[in-house]
Amino acid sequence: MPDTEPTLPRRDLTHTPRKIIIFGATSGIAEATARIWAREGASLFLVARNSDRLAAVAADLKVRGAALVDTAVANLDNVEEHPVLCARAVEALNGLDVAYLAVGILGDQPTAEQDTNHALQILHTNYTVPVSLLTWLANFMVKQGHGTLAVLSSVAGERGRKSNYVYGSSKAGLTAFLGGLRNRVDREGVHVLTVKPGPVKTSMTAGMKGSEKFADPDKVAAEIAKAVDKRTDTLYTPVIWAPIMAIIRAVPERIFKGLNL
Ligand SMILES: NC(=O)c1ccc[n+]([C@@H]2O[C@H](COP(=O)([O-])OP(=O)(O)OC[C@H]3O[C@@H](n4cnc5c(N)ncnc54)[C@H](OP(=O)(O)O)[C@@H]3O)[C@@H](O)[C@H]2O)c1
């Protein structure tokens, strides 16, 4: 007889209708991902601050096949409301398999260079808000022994550039937080997916120079849904951004600081 306890197999949720909370559910990338999960018959709890947009997204997801769609209107900047909001979502779904965080703002880099409040607002929404949500969600998932935390960070967090370093630093912090969280909860059966999209065609990038060449949100969403199923740690999407960022990270700082990026 072996003297070790048998290890329980991890729950395979790949083909089971899942219970999913989406924070920032009116995001272009999140909406495209939710459409995939709705087609699979998932139960969805959607959180966003624009009630009209949220109602439209919820109605669309119901038509596409979601088993259940519930919603909460919330300004997620109000971090003190997060515990009640998360508990309400878990109760409505009668459980939780995946939490997907898409909340974020690009902000305005020139304004952030002059106005500290604007710089701090970018850091708050993109870093403090996810940290607050993820702390509650990770503890809940550790307790139940399974779950996936899928979070939209960005390639912008890999290296500070003058054109968007305040936004980039918020995503760098988020990526580091996710790495540490994964290191803590992986052994507890909880999966942490860090998503690093390159530029994607959504309302965040509308009107930017070259935006017509940005990635399609449906393509990015398909890669994210697959990464959730495969329990990937870090996803560059579209995948071309993995080698691009490897090159960008390798440029020596004495050269990088002189580039017009
Ligand atoms: N698009 C890109 O090129 C790109 C690239 C890399 C990473 N990302 C990241 O991907 C995520 C999704 O972005 P997206 O491209 O889909 O852009 P988006 O459509 O502008 O989505 C951002 C979402 O965050 C929500 N949000 C912002 N502040 C909020 C708050 N205080 N409370 C509640 N909701 C709030 C927005 O709601 P409102 O509509 O009410 O403002 C919106 O639904 C973001 O974290 C972004 O940083 C995007």
The ligand as an SDF file (V2000), in Angstrom:
LIG
                    3D

 48 52  0  0  0  0  0  0  0  0999 V2000
   -8.3290   48.0130  -26.0810 N   0  0  0  0  0  0  0  0  0  0  0  0
   -7.0270   47.8030  -25.9540 C   0  0  0  0  0  0  0  0  0  0  0  0
   -6.2490   48.1050  -26.8650 O   0  0  0  0  0  0  0  0  0  0  0  0
   -6.4840   47.1680  -24.6980 C   0  0  0  0  0  0  0  0  0  0  0  0
   -5.1630   46.7100  -24.7300 C   0  0  0  0  0  0  0  0  0  0  0  0
   -4.6200   46.1420  -23.5780 C   0  0  0  0  0  0  0  0  0  0  0  0
   -5.3960   46.0200  -22.4410 C   0  0  0  0  0  0  0  0  0  0  0  0
   -6.6770   46.4850  -22.4360 N   0  0  0  0  0  0  0  0  0  0  0  0
   -7.4290   46.3720  -21.1860 C   0  0  0  0  0  0  0  0  0  0  0  0
   -8.5750   45.5880  -21.4070 O   0  0  0  0  0  0  0  0  0  0  0  0
   -9.6010   45.9810  -20.5000 C   0  0  0  0  0  0  0  0  0  0  0  0
  -10.8850   46.2030  -21.2710 C   0  0  0  0  0  0  0  0  0  0  0  0
  -10.6970   47.3020  -22.1490 O   0  0  0  0  0  0  0  0  0  0  0  0
  -11.4670   47.4810  -23.5500 P   0  0  0  0  0  0  0  0  0  0  0  0
  -10.4360   47.5740  -24.5850 O   0  0  0  0  0  0  0  0  0  0  0  0
  -12.5220   46.4830  -23.6710 O   0  0  0  0  0  0  0  0  0  0  0  0
  -12.0140   48.9560  -23.3760 O   0  0  0  0  0  0  0  0  0  0  0  0
  -13.4320   49.5180  -22.9170 P   0  0  0  0  0  0  0  0  0  0  0  0
  -14.4400   49.0320  -23.8600 O   0  0  0  0  0  0  0  0  0  0  0  0
  -13.2200   50.9750  -22.7320 O   0  0  0  0  0  0  0  0  0  0  0  0
  -13.6660   48.8020  -21.5070 O   0  0  0  0  0  0  0  0  0  0  0  0
  -13.2950   49.2910  -20.2570 C   0  0  0  0  0  0  0  0  0  0  0  0
  -14.4450   49.0110  -19.3290 C   0  0  0  0  0  0  0  0  0  0  0  0
  -14.1210   49.3780  -17.9850 O   0  0  0  0  0  0  0  0  0  0  0  0
  -15.2690   50.0110  -17.4490 C   0  0  0  0  0  0  0  0  0  0  0  0
  -14.9380   50.8780  -16.3340 N   0  0  0  0  0  0  0  0  0  0  0  0
  -13.9780   51.8220  -16.2680 C   0  0  0  0  0  0  0  0  0  0  0  0
  -13.9890   52.4090  -15.0630 N   0  0  0  0  0  0  0  0  0  0  0  0
  -14.9870   51.8120  -14.3590 C   0  0  0  0  0  0  0  0  0  0  0  0
  -15.4970   51.9800  -13.0520 C   0  0  0  0  0  0  0  0  0  0  0  0
  -14.9730   52.8750  -12.2160 N   0  0  0  0  0  0  0  0  0  0  0  0
  -16.5280   51.2060  -12.6440 N   0  0  0  0  0  0  0  0  0  0  0  0
  -17.0800   50.2930  -13.4830 C   0  0  0  0  0  0  0  0  0  0  0  0
  -16.6370   50.0900  -14.7510 N   0  0  0  0  0  0  0  0  0  0  0  0
  -15.5980   50.8460  -15.1700 C   0  0  0  0  0  0  0  0  0  0  0  0
  -15.8080   50.8200  -18.5920 C   0  0  0  0  0  0  0  0  0  0  0  0
  -17.1190   51.2290  -18.3140 O   0  0  0  0  0  0  0  0  0  0  0  0
  -17.7220   52.5690  -18.9730 P   0  0  0  0  0  0  0  0  0  0  0  0
  -18.0760   52.1780  -20.3840 O   0  0  0  0  0  0  0  0  0  0  0  0
  -18.8960   52.8650  -18.1130 O   0  0  0  0  0  0  0  0  0  0  0  0
  -16.6460   53.6100  -18.9130 O   0  0  0  0  0  0  0  0  0  0  0  0
  -15.7010   49.7950  -19.7290 C   0  0  0  0  0  0  0  0  0  0  0  0
  -16.7920   48.9220  -19.7280 O   0  0  0  0  0  0  0  0  0  0  0  0
   -9.0860   47.2190  -19.7540 C   0  0  0  0  0  0  0  0  0  0  0  0
   -8.5830   46.8350  -18.5080 O   0  0  0  0  0  0  0  0  0  0  0  0
   -7.9470   47.6840  -20.6400 C   0  0  0  0  0  0  0  0  0  0  0  0
   -6.9780   48.3900  -19.9110 O   0  0  0  0  0  0  0  0  0  0  0  0
   -7.2400   47.0500  -23.5360 C   0  0  0  0  0  0  0  0  0  0  0  0
  1  2  1  0
  2  3  2  0
  2  4  1  0
  4  5  1  0
  4 48  2  0
  5  6  2  0
  6  7  1  0
  7  8  2  0
  8  9  1  0
  8 48  1  0
  9 10  1  0
  9 46  1  0
 10 11  1  0
 11 12  1  0
 11 44  1  0
 12 13  1  0
 13 14  1  0
 14 15  2  0
 14 16  1  0
 14 17  1  0
 17 18  1  0
 18 19  2  0
 18 20  1  0
 18 21  1  0
 21 22  1  0
 22 23  1  0
 23 24  1  0
 23 42  1  0
 24 25  1  0
 25 26  1  0
 25 36  1  0
 26 27  1  0
 26 35  1  0
 27 28  2  0
 28 29  1  0
 29 30  1  0
 29 35  2  0
 30 31  1  0
 30 32  2  0
 32 33  1  0
 33 34  2  0
 34 35  1  0
 36 37  1  0
 36 42  1  0
 37 38  1  0
 38 39  2  0
 38 40  1  0
 38 41  1  0
 42 43  1  0
 44 45  1  0
 44 46  1  0
 46 47  1  0
M  CHG  2   8   1  16  -1
M  END
$$$$
